[in-house]
Amino acid sequence: MKISQRAQAITPFLAMEFGKRAAELEAAGHRVIRLNLGEPDFGAPPAVRAELQRIALDTAMPYTGALGLPALREAIAGFYQQAHGLSLNPERVVVTAGASAALLLVTAALVDPGDEVLVGDPSYPCNRQFLSGFGADVRLVPTDASSRFQLDLGAVQRHWSARTRGLMIATPSNPTGTSVPPAELAAICDWARAHGAWRIVDEIYLNLSDAPGDGHAAPPTILASDPGACVINSFSKYFGMTGWRLGWAVVPEDMVPVMERLAQNYYICASTPAQMAALACFTPESIAVCEARKQEFAERRALVLRGLADMGLPVPVPPDGAFYVYIDISASGLDAMQFCEQALQEAHVALTPGYDFGQCGAKAHVRLSYAASKDDLNEGLRRLAGFVQGVR
């Protein structure tokens, strides 16, 4: 059977590969500390789980419309008002089968083969794969600690070409947990808009950012300064609902019919029970739970940064959102793949090598996710300290 060139070009998602190896070790009787995946250990808020149980007993589960339940689209629009002080037309909200499906629809709507798209390096690999899958020429723009491992206006201007049709930015970022300052992000989007290019902004971790903006619970969404941007978001991270596979996109009004046609053909609709239960995410009770968890992540981050500093592994830019640290392991004498492979085999700690996230500085960095419990983090740091001492 001939496999398509598209499929052959896709490289393994190393975070998942190390998860698979961790499962093999666990099956052999070892306790592995899994710090490789960005999966909050909390699960969905209690009210959401209770609502799922209730509707599962006596509610029919037909297809919803391809754009999502109207009540959920309205609730998401209300969340923007509550969290960001932004009045948003619910008609612009498209409920999707996870943020991955949101990216699928948006890239399918915007990308033609040969279009050049600027993406920062390092960045989340699956975002690039969606772009490449629809024929985009993804131009990775090198970043470093001086720009918080994020695109800035100067880098965008230096790498812009006559073929550039769009850009994709995640803020806060996976793998670094760092954000683009709001004014800088607005300037980047202004530049792209002035040059006729579209903007995809991944805000999956926005509500897990540190700094409040304008008295609201999170920094401002890019929609406050660039209403024409396409925004990606998810229930997976802030609401802790990874396996529910539920996300959303906010797109310009003239894109909504396009998104609807694509969703109808690609996957019909997002999960009906997940959508129905997710309405309980937006109650005061559930938001209070998520805000308390956000504080817990801040405490876990402090714990991890102290532990890494004590063992002599620097974090060039401390994160200000999400739940990742991007660690410089060059002093260990190992490259990122060697470090992660040996840490897993010898210390039974699963991490993700920088090679997952691009080319720039990849061999010198690994990602650690502090979405795990404090007990697991303490144990993982203890094991890593012994491992690092041994390799030195």
Backbone torsions as a table, in degrees:
resi	resn	phi	psi	omega
1	MET	NA	131.2	179.9
2	LYS	-84.2	125.0	177.8
3	ILE	-92.0	139.6	-177.0
4	SER	-63.3	152.5	176.4
5	GLN	-62.5	-33.6	178.2
6	ARG	-59.8	-47.0	-179.0
7	ALA	-67.8	-38.2	-179.3
8	GLN	-67.7	-26.7	-177.3
9	ALA	-78.3	-17.3	-177.4
10	ILE	-77.3	124.2	178.8
11	THR	-86.9	158.1	179.2
12	PRO	-61.2	148.2	173.9
13	PHE	-85.3	102.9	-168.0
14	LEU	-65.3	-30.7	176.6
15	ALA	-58.5	-40.7	178.0
16	MET	-74.5	-35.6	178.4
17	GLU	-62.3	-42.8	178.1
18	PHE	-70.0	-29.0	173.1
19	GLY	-64.6	-39.3	178.3
20	LYS	-65.1	-41.6	177.5
21	ARG	-66.1	-36.7	177.0
22	ALA	-61.9	-40.9	179.0
23	ALA	-63.2	-36.8	177.5
24	GLU	-64.2	-41.3	177.4
25	LEU	-65.3	-39.4	178.7
26	GLU	-64.6	-38.7	178.4
27	ALA	-64.5	-26.3	178.0
28	ALA	-85.0	1.8	174.3
29	GLY	102.8	6.6	-179.7
30	HIS	-93.1	148.2	172.3
31	ARG	-92.8	115.9	-178.4
32	VAL	-105.0	134.0	173.6
33	ILE	-91.0	112.1	-173.3
34	ARG	-92.5	103.9	177.1
35	LEU	-118.0	24.9	-175.1
36	ASN	-97.4	-22.9	-175.2
37	LEU	-114.2	147.1	176.7
38	GLY	-87.1	68.9	-176.5
39	GLU	-124.5	104.0	-178.9
40	PRO	-57.2	138.4	-177.3
41	ASP	-79.7	-6.6	-174.3
42	PHE	-74.1	-35.7	-169.4
43	GLY	79.9	-177.5	-178.9
44	ALA	-65.7	154.0	174.8
45	PRO	-55.6	148.0	-176.8
46	PRO	-53.4	-40.5	-178.1
47	ALA	-64.1	-31.6	179.3
48	VAL	-71.7	-43.1	177.7
49	ARG	-63.2	-40.6	179.2
50	ALA	-64.7	-38.4	179.8
51	GLU	-67.0	-37.9	177.3
52	LEU	-62.5	-42.9	177.9
53	GLN	-61.6	-40.9	-177.6
54	ARG	-65.4	-48.7	-175.6
55	ILE	-72.4	-25.2	-179.2
56	ALA	-65.8	-24.8	-174.9
57	LEU	-80.7	-35.7	-170.3
58	ASP	-144.0	26.3	-177.6
59	THR	-123.8	131.0	173.7
60	ALA	-67.4	150.0	-176.3
61	MET	-121.7	63.7	178.6
62	PRO	-75.3	170.5	170.1
63	TYR	-56.9	145.1	165.8
64	THR	-94.9	175.9	170.7
65	GLY	-60.6	154.9	-175.8
66	ALA	-61.6	-25.8	-179.3
67	LEU	-85.7	-8.5	179.0
68	GLY	109.3	167.0	176.8
69	LEU	-60.3	130.0	177.9
70	PRO	-55.2	-39.1	-179.2
71	ALA	-64.6	-36.1	179.6
72	LEU	-73.0	-37.9	177.2
73	ARG	-62.0	-39.9	177.4
74	GLU	-67.0	-39.4	179.8
75	ALA	-64.8	-39.7	178.4
76	ILE	-65.1	-42.9	176.8
77	ALA	-60.3	-39.3	177.0
78	GLY	-64.4	-33.2	177.7
79	PHE	-63.5	-36.8	176.8
80	TYR	-64.2	-37.4	177.2
81	GLN	-66.5	-44.4	-176.9
82	GLN	-69.3	-46.6	-172.4
83	ALA	-86.6	-29.0	-172.3
84	HIS	-126.5	-1.8	-179.5
85	GLY	67.4	27.9	-175.7
86	LEU	-113.4	126.2	174.3
87	SER	-82.6	120.7	-173.2
88	LEU	-128.3	131.5	175.7
89	ASN	-69.7	120.4	-179.6
90	PRO	-59.0	-22.5	179.8
91	GLU	-63.8	-19.7	179.4
92	ARG	-85.2	-7.0	-177.4
93	VAL	-90.1	128.2	177.6
94	VAL	-118.6	115.3	179.1
95	VAL	-82.0	133.4	-171.5
96	THR	-131.8	167.0	178.7
97	ALA	-81.2	73.1	-174.8
98	GLY	85.3	163.1	176.1
99	ALA	-62.6	-27.0	178.0
100	SER	-59.8	-41.9	178.5
101	ALA	-68.9	-33.2	174.7
102	ALA	-61.1	-44.1	177.4
103	LEU	-64.6	-38.9	177.6
104	LEU	-57.7	-48.7	-177.3
105	LEU	-67.5	-44.5	-175.8
106	VAL	-66.5	-43.1	179.5
107	THR	-67.8	-38.3	177.4
108	ALA	-62.9	-34.6	-178.8
109	ALA	-74.4	-29.0	-168.8
110	LEU	-109.1	-27.5	-167.8
111	VAL	-96.8	130.6	167.7
112	ASP	-110.8	151.9	179.1
113	PRO	-54.5	134.0	179.2
114	GLY	92.0	-10.7	177.6
115	ASP	-64.7	132.4	176.1
116	GLU	-87.1	132.4	-179.7
117	VAL	-128.5	130.9	179.2
118	LEU	-90.0	131.8	178.4
119	VAL	-139.1	137.5	178.3
120	GLY	-69.0	153.6	176.9
121	ASP	-127.7	113.9	14.4
122	PRO	-85.0	159.2	177.2
123	SER	-162.5	169.2	-177.0
124	TYR	-64.5	124.9	-170.7
125	PRO	-65.8	-35.0	-175.4
126	CYS	-65.4	-31.6	176.1
127	ASN	-58.5	-44.6	179.6
128	ARG	-65.6	-36.9	-177.4
129	GLN	-66.3	-36.5	175.9
130	PHE	-61.4	-46.5	179.7
131	LEU	-60.5	-48.7	-179.2
132	SER	-63.8	-35.6	-178.8
133	GLY	-62.0	-26.5	177.1
134	PHE	-99.0	14.2	171.5
135	GLY	93.9	7.4	179.9
136	ALA	-69.5	148.9	169.8
137	ASP	-93.2	96.3	-175.4
138	VAL	-78.9	118.9	179.3
139	ARG	-102.2	107.3	180.0
140	LEU	-78.0	124.7	-179.0
141	VAL	-100.4	116.1	-177.6
142	PRO	-62.9	137.9	174.9
143	THR	-129.9	166.2	178.3
144	ASP	-149.4	-171.0	-175.5
145	ALA	-62.4	-27.5	-177.4
146	SER	-65.5	-25.8	176.7
147	SER	-110.7	20.2	179.9
148	ARG	61.9	30.2	-177.0
149	PHE	56.1	36.0	-179.4
150	GLN	-132.4	156.5	170.3
151	LEU	-63.1	143.8	167.6
152	ASP	-127.5	172.6	-174.3
153	LEU	-61.1	-41.1	-179.5
154	GLY	-60.1	-42.9	179.5
155	ALA	-65.7	-40.4	178.2
156	VAL	-62.4	-44.3	-179.2
157	GLN	-65.1	-39.5	-179.4
158	ARG	-66.7	-32.2	-174.7
159	HIS	-100.6	-0.6	179.2
160	TRP	-69.1	143.2	176.8
161	SER	-138.4	174.9	179.3
162	ALA	-64.6	-19.1	-178.9
163	ARG	-93.4	-4.6	-176.2
164	THR	-70.0	124.7	-178.3
165	ARG	-114.4	-12.6	-179.1
166	GLY	-175.2	174.9	175.6
167	LEU	-144.6	154.5	177.8
168	MET	-126.8	128.8	-179.4
169	ILE	-132.1	135.6	172.7
170	ALA	-111.8	125.2	179.6
171	THR	-146.3	119.2	-7.4
172	PRO	-59.7	161.4	-171.3
173	SER	-100.5	149.0	161.4
174	ASN	-107.6	113.6	33.9
175	PRO	-109.0	-0.4	-166.7
176	THR	-94.4	-19.1	-175.8
177	GLY	71.1	14.2	-178.1
178	THR	-102.3	154.8	-176.6
179	SER	-113.0	155.8	168.0
180	VAL	-85.3	126.8	176.6
181	PRO	-53.1	138.6	-174.8
182	PRO	-53.3	-41.5	-179.2
183	ALA	-65.9	-37.5	178.6
184	GLU	-67.3	-42.6	179.3
185	LEU	-62.4	-42.4	177.9
186	ALA	-61.7	-39.6	179.8
187	ALA	-66.5	-39.8	177.7
188	ILE	-61.8	-46.8	-178.5
189	CYS	-67.2	-35.3	175.4
190	ASP	-60.2	-44.9	179.9
191	TRP	-61.0	-47.7	-178.8
192	ALA	-63.1	-43.7	-180.0
193	ARG	-62.3	-41.5	179.9
194	ALA	-64.3	-22.8	179.7
195	HIS	-102.2	17.6	173.4
196	GLY	72.6	22.4	-176.8
197	ALA	-105.7	149.5	176.9
198	TRP	-84.3	160.9	-177.9
199	ARG	-129.5	121.2	170.5
200	ILE	-107.0	122.7	179.2
201	VAL	-119.4	117.3	178.8
202	ASP	-85.2	109.5	-179.0
203	GLU	-110.7	28.9	-175.5
204	ILE	-56.7	-34.6	-177.1
205	TYR	-103.7	10.3	-174.0
206	LEU	-58.8	-40.6	-177.2
207	ASN	-81.3	3.3	169.6
208	LEU	-109.1	23.6	176.3
209	SER	-85.3	155.7	-178.8
210	ASP	-72.9	-59.5	-163.4
211	ALA	-76.8	124.3	173.9
212	PRO	-70.6	151.8	178.3
213	GLY	-122.1	126.5	175.4
214	ASP	55.3	33.4	176.9
215	GLY	80.7	3.1	-179.8
216	HIS	-97.1	176.9	-170.6
217	ALA	-76.0	-12.9	-176.9
218	ALA	-149.0	163.2	175.0
219	PRO	-59.2	161.8	-176.6
220	PRO	-66.8	142.6	170.0
221	THR	-69.0	152.8	177.9
222	ILE	-61.2	-22.1	-179.4
223	LEU	-62.3	-21.5	178.5
224	ALA	-67.4	-31.4	-178.9
225	SER	-109.8	-19.5	-178.9
226	ASP	-137.3	80.6	-177.8
227	PRO	-61.7	-18.3	-179.2
228	GLY	-87.8	-1.2	177.7
229	ALA	-72.0	156.3	172.0
230	CYS	-100.6	122.2	-175.4
231	VAL	-109.3	137.3	176.5
232	ILE	-110.4	136.7	175.6
233	ASN	-148.9	176.4	-169.5
234	SER	-154.9	155.3	170.2
235	PHE	-86.1	-5.3	-170.1
236	SER	-70.0	-39.6	-166.9
237	LYS	-97.2	-64.0	-179.3
238	TYR	-62.8	-39.9	-178.9
239	PHE	-92.6	-3.3	175.0
240	GLY	67.7	34.1	-172.1
241	MET	-116.7	53.7	-173.7
242	THR	-59.5	-51.7	-175.1
243	GLY	-75.6	-6.1	179.3
244	TRP	-75.1	-19.4	179.2
245	ARG	50.7	66.9	-178.7
246	LEU	-139.7	129.0	178.6
247	GLY	-149.2	-168.5	177.2
248	TRP	-157.4	162.2	170.8
249	ALA	-127.7	148.8	168.9
250	VAL	-116.0	122.7	-174.0
251	VAL	-130.4	160.8	173.9
252	PRO	-57.5	151.3	-173.8
253	GLU	-57.8	-36.3	-177.6
254	ASP	-73.0	-10.7	176.2
255	MET	-88.6	-16.0	-173.3
256	VAL	-59.7	-47.4	178.1
257	PRO	-60.5	-34.0	177.7
258	VAL	-65.5	-46.4	178.6
259	MET	-60.6	-38.6	-179.7
260	GLU	-63.6	-46.2	179.9
261	ARG	-62.3	-42.9	-179.9
262	LEU	-63.8	-45.5	-179.9
263	ALA	-62.5	-42.2	178.6
264	GLN	-55.6	-38.4	-175.7
265	ASN	-88.1	-31.4	-175.0
266	TYR	-85.6	-38.5	-178.6
267	TYR	-153.6	10.2	177.1
268	ILE	71.4	-62.5	179.3
269	CYS	-166.9	165.3	172.4
270	ALA	-72.2	163.7	-177.9
271	SER	-54.0	126.0	-179.7
272	THR	-63.9	-50.6	-179.9
273	PRO	-63.3	-35.7	177.6
274	ALA	-63.0	-42.4	178.7
275	GLN	-63.6	-44.5	-177.4
276	MET	-64.3	-44.7	-179.5
277	ALA	-68.3	-32.3	-176.8
278	ALA	-65.1	-17.4	175.2
279	LEU	-58.2	-28.2	179.7
280	ALA	-76.0	-5.7	175.7
281	CYS	-66.5	-27.8	-166.8
282	PHE	-100.5	14.5	173.5
283	THR	-79.0	155.9	175.5
284	PRO	-55.6	-36.0	179.2
285	GLU	-61.5	-48.2	-177.9
286	SER	-69.6	-39.7	177.7
287	ILE	-62.2	-39.7	177.8
288	ALA	-62.3	-39.6	177.4
289	VAL	-61.6	-46.1	-177.7
290	CYS	-66.9	-36.0	178.0
291	GLU	-68.7	-35.8	175.8
292	ALA	-65.8	-38.2	177.6
293	ARG	-66.3	-36.5	176.4
294	LYS	-58.7	-42.0	176.2
295	GLN	-64.7	-37.9	177.1
296	GLU	-61.9	-40.4	177.2
297	PHE	-61.9	-38.3	177.8
298	ALA	-61.9	-39.4	178.1
299	GLU	-67.9	-39.5	178.0
300	ARG	-65.0	-39.8	178.2
301	ARG	-60.6	-45.3	179.2
302	ALA	-60.8	-40.7	178.4
303	LEU	-60.5	-46.6	-177.8
304	VAL	-66.8	-43.8	-179.2
305	LEU	-62.8	-39.5	176.6
306	ARG	-63.3	-45.8	-178.1
307	GLY	-63.4	-42.4	179.3
308	LEU	-66.8	-39.5	177.7
309	ALA	-62.6	-40.9	-179.2
310	ASP	-63.2	-32.2	-179.7
311	MET	-93.7	4.6	174.9
312	GLY	79.2	26.3	175.3
313	LEU	-107.5	107.4	-175.4
314	PRO	-76.6	149.5	169.8
315	VAL	-111.2	102.5	-171.3
316	PRO	-55.9	-36.6	178.0
317	VAL	-132.7	109.4	177.7
318	PRO	-59.6	137.9	-179.3
319	PRO	-69.6	153.6	174.7
320	ASP	-124.1	16.9	178.7
321	GLY	-173.0	-179.5	-177.5
322	ALA	59.2	-147.9	176.6
323	PHE	-151.0	50.5	179.3
324	TYR	-129.7	150.2	165.3
325	VAL	-125.2	141.3	-179.2
326	TYR	-108.1	109.3	-165.3
327	ILE	-101.6	133.6	174.1
328	ASP	-85.0	110.7	-176.9
329	ILE	-106.4	14.8	-174.8
330	SER	-61.2	-31.1	-179.5
331	ALA	-68.3	-13.3	-179.9
332	SER	-74.7	-17.8	-175.8
333	GLY	85.0	-0.8	178.7
334	LEU	-110.0	153.6	169.9
335	ASP	-85.9	173.9	-170.2
336	ALA	-60.5	-40.3	-178.5
337	MET	-68.6	-44.4	177.8
338	GLN	-60.3	-44.0	-178.5
339	PHE	-59.6	-47.5	-177.2
340	CYS	-69.3	-40.0	179.4
341	GLU	-64.2	-44.3	-178.3
342	GLN	-72.6	-37.3	177.2
343	ALA	-61.3	-37.3	179.5
344	LEU	-71.3	-46.2	-176.4
345	GLN	-72.5	-38.4	-173.2
346	GLU	-94.6	-38.6	-177.1
347	ALA	-106.9	-8.5	-178.4
348	HIS	57.0	45.7	173.4
349	VAL	-121.6	124.2	-178.8
350	ALA	-95.5	124.0	176.4
351	LEU	-127.0	-178.9	179.1
352	THR	-125.3	125.6	-179.7
353	PRO	-71.7	151.0	-179.5
354	GLY	-60.7	-19.9	179.5
355	TYR	-60.0	-20.8	177.9
356	ASP	-65.6	-23.6	-163.5
357	PHE	-111.7	5.4	178.3
358	GLY	142.4	-151.0	-176.0
359	GLN	-119.3	-33.1	-173.5
360	CYS	-71.3	114.2	178.7
361	GLY	68.2	12.4	-172.5
362	ALA	-61.6	-39.9	-174.6
363	LYS	-72.9	-14.2	-175.5
364	ALA	-104.5	3.1	-175.1
365	HIS	-133.2	147.0	170.1
366	VAL	-130.6	153.6	178.5
367	ARG	-103.1	134.7	172.5
368	LEU	-116.8	131.1	175.8
369	SER	-98.9	125.7	176.7
370	TYR	-100.9	32.5	172.7
371	ALA	-77.8	-8.1	178.9
372	ALA	-77.6	169.3	-179.2
373	SER	-67.5	160.7	177.2
374	LYS	-61.6	-37.3	178.3
375	ASP	-61.3	-45.7	178.6
376	ASP	-66.4	-38.2	178.7
377	LEU	-63.9	-44.6	178.6
378	ASN	-61.5	-44.2	179.6
379	GLU	-67.0	-41.7	178.7
380	GLY	-63.4	-40.5	177.8
381	LEU	-65.9	-38.4	178.1
382	ARG	-62.1	-44.9	179.6
383	ARG	-65.9	-43.1	-179.6
384	LEU	-63.0	-38.1	179.0
385	ALA	-59.8	-44.0	178.5
386	GLY	-65.9	-40.0	179.0
387	PHE	-63.7	-46.9	-179.6
388	VAL	-62.1	-41.8	177.9
389	GLN	-61.4	-36.8	-179.5
390	GLY	-69.3	-42.6	-177.7
391	VAL	-72.4	-22.6	177.8
392	ARG	-79.4	NA	NA
